[in-house]
Amino acid sequence: MRCPYCNKDNTRVVDSRPVEDTNSIRRRRMCDFCGKRFTTYEQVETIPLSVIKKDESREAYNREKIQGGILRACYKRPISREKIDAVIDAIEGDIFAIEEKEIPSTKIGEIVMEHLKELDAVAYVRFASVYREFKDVDTFMDELKKFLN
């Protein structure tokens, strides 16, 4: 591992610990040349995953798309970034636990909605309104009634 400060490749691991709820390891490193410390995260490399879109086209799985949707749903809500990151990690864990090479985008949307339902009711309704493409107030109210029951 190269030092981000002096760009030398003689660093050593000072401390190592797993990151909760993810398949990551946090490593605290120190450069033998300049003596500065920095942190790295190692993640398990997963199989490439393709997402089957509604129009049957396929694209590579992209964590940032889920992150963007959740951040928009949680906009101006009293939810910490740590909680949001934990939810995204849990969603990703559920997606990869399916152990398929291809997954429909509808399945990803359902997984996201299940996690948002537990996180915040307003964020859930915001995400559901876009994901389910509510056409009028009645379909929106039907979803709210399902949530309240």
C-alpha positions as CSV (number, residue, x, y, z in Angstrom):
1,M,0.0,0.0,0.0
2,R,1.4,3.4,-1.0
3,C,1.5,6.2,1.5
4,P,-0.9,9.0,0.4
5,Y,1.5,11.6,1.8
6,C,4.9,10.7,0.5
7,N,3.9,8.1,-2.1
8,K,6.4,5.5,-0.8
9,D,5.3,1.9,-0.8
10,N,6.8,0.8,2.6
11,T,3.8,1.0,4.9
12,R,2.8,-1.4,7.7
13,V,-0.5,-2.3,9.4
14,V,-0.7,-0.9,12.9
15,D,-4.3,-1.9,13.8
16,S,-6.9,-4.0,12.0
17,R,-10.6,-4.5,12.9
18,P,-13.8,-5.5,11.0
19,V,-16.3,-2.9,10.1
20,E,-19.7,-3.7,11.7
21,D,-22.5,-4.9,9.3
22,T,-20.3,-5.0,6.2
23,N,-17.8,-7.3,4.6
24,S,-15.0,-4.8,5.2
25,I,-11.9,-4.5,7.3
26,R,-10.6,-1.2,8.6
27,R,-6.8,-1.1,8.7
28,R,-4.8,1.6,10.4
29,R,-1.4,2.0,8.6
30,M,1.8,3.8,9.2
31,C,4.4,4.8,6.6
32,D,7.9,3.7,7.6
33,F,9.4,6.5,5.5
34,C,7.5,9.6,6.7
35,G,5.9,8.2,9.8
36,K,2.4,9.5,9.0
37,R,-0.7,7.4,9.7
38,F,-3.7,6.7,7.4
39,T,-6.7,4.4,7.3
40,T,-7.6,2.0,4.5
41,Y,-10.7,-0.2,4.1
42,E,-10.6,-3.6,2.4
43,Q,-13.8,-5.1,1.0
44,V,-14.5,-8.5,-0.3
45,E,-14.6,-8.5,-4.1
46,T,-18.0,-9.7,-5.2
47,I,-19.2,-11.3,-8.5
48,P,-20.2,-8.8,-11.1
49,L,-23.9,-8.1,-10.9
50,S,-26.2,-7.0,-13.7
51,V,-29.5,-5.2,-13.1
52,I,-32.4,-6.0,-15.4
53,K,-34.2,-2.7,-16.0
54,K,-38.0,-2.4,-16.7
55,D,-37.4,-2.2,-20.4
56,E,-35.4,-5.5,-20.2
57,S,-32.1,-3.8,-20.9
58,R,-29.2,-4.7,-18.6
59,E,-26.6,-2.5,-16.8
60,A,-23.9,-3.1,-14.2
61,Y,-24.9,-2.8,-10.6
62,N,-24.1,0.6,-9.3
63,R,-24.2,1.3,-5.5
64,E,-24.3,5.1,-6.2
65,K,-27.7,4.8,-7.8
66,I,-29.2,3.3,-4.6
67,Q,-27.3,5.9,-2.5
68,G,-28.7,8.7,-4.6
69,G,-32.2,7.5,-4.3
70,I,-32.0,7.1,-0.6
71,L,-30.3,10.5,-0.1
72,R,-33.2,12.1,-2.1
73,A,-35.8,10.3,0.0
74,C,-34.1,11.3,3.3
75,Y,-33.6,14.9,2.2
76,K,-34.2,17.3,5.2
77,R,-35.1,14.4,7.5
78,P,-33.5,14.0,10.9
79,I,-31.5,10.9,9.8
80,S,-27.7,10.8,10.4
81,R,-25.4,10.0,7.6
82,E,-24.1,7.0,9.6
83,K,-27.7,5.5,9.7
84,I,-28.1,6.1,5.9
85,D,-24.8,4.4,5.2
86,A,-25.7,1.5,7.4
87,V,-29.0,1.1,5.6
88,I,-27.2,1.2,2.2
89,D,-24.8,-1.5,3.4
90,A,-27.7,-3.6,4.6
91,I,-29.5,-3.2,1.3
92,E,-26.4,-4.2,-0.6
93,G,-26.0,-7.2,1.7
94,D,-29.5,-8.3,0.9
95,I,-28.9,-7.8,-2.8
96,F,-25.7,-9.9,-2.9
97,A,-27.2,-12.5,-0.6
98,I,-29.6,-13.5,-3.4
99,E,-26.4,-14.9,-5.1
100,E,-27.6,-14.3,-8.7
101,K,-25.6,-12.8,-11.5
102,E,-28.7,-10.8,-12.6
103,I,-31.3,-9.1,-10.5
104,P,-34.4,-7.2,-11.6
105,S,-34.5,-3.5,-10.7
106,T,-38.0,-4.1,-9.3
107,K,-36.5,-6.5,-6.7
108,I,-33.9,-3.9,-5.7
109,G,-36.7,-1.3,-5.3
110,E,-38.6,-3.6,-3.1
111,I,-35.6,-4.3,-0.9
112,V,-34.9,-0.5,-0.6
113,M,-38.5,0.1,0.3
114,E,-38.4,-2.5,3.1
115,H,-35.4,-0.9,4.6
116,L,-36.7,2.6,4.3
117,K,-40.0,1.6,5.9
118,E,-38.0,0.7,9.0
119,L,-35.8,3.8,8.9
120,D,-38.2,6.6,8.3
121,A,-41.9,6.8,7.2
122,V,-41.5,10.0,5.2
123,A,-38.5,8.7,3.4
124,Y,-40.4,5.5,2.6
125,V,-43.3,7.4,1.2
126,R,-41.1,9.7,-0.9
127,F,-39.2,6.8,-2.3
128,A,-42.4,4.8,-3.0
129,S,-44.0,7.7,-4.7
130,V,-41.2,7.8,-7.3
131,Y,-40.6,4.1,-7.5
132,R,-44.2,3.1,-7.9
133,E,-44.9,6.0,-10.2
134,F,-48.1,7.2,-8.5
135,K,-50.4,8.7,-11.2
136,D,-52.9,10.4,-8.9
137,V,-53.8,11.1,-5.3
138,D,-55.8,7.9,-4.9
139,T,-52.9,5.6,-5.6
140,F,-50.8,7.6,-3.2
141,M,-53.5,7.4,-0.5
142,D,-53.7,3.6,-1.1
143,E,-50.0,3.3,-0.4
144,L,-50.3,5.4,2.7
145,K,-53.1,3.2,4.0
146,K,-51.0,0.1,3.4
147,F,-48.2,1.7,5.4
148,L,-50.5,2.7,8.3
149,N,-51.9,-0.8,8.6
